[in-house]
Amino acid sequence: MPREISQRELRNGSGAILEAAAGGEISVVTRNGTPMAELRPLGERTFADTDEALRAAARMPPVDSARLRDELDGALDQEPFGE
């Protein structure tokens, strides 16, 4: 069960609360006893390595640059380069 902390506790003890979150603790922040937000640790970030990204890009279909530009110009409803 998440630990409840008041808005004041968060303001005055944010360092300790963030350390607890880094350790896996989940806290619910309350204002006047009403739950307002949940503070939880972030999951592990994962990144693709260069070789994996290049393999994925090689499997993508080619881009028709003229068509892409036309679609973007239409979506943005602007003249390119202020023309």
Beta strands, then each sheet from edge to edge (+ up, - down):
strand 1: 3-6
strand 2: 27-31
strand 3: 34-39
sheet 1: 1+ 2+ 3-
end
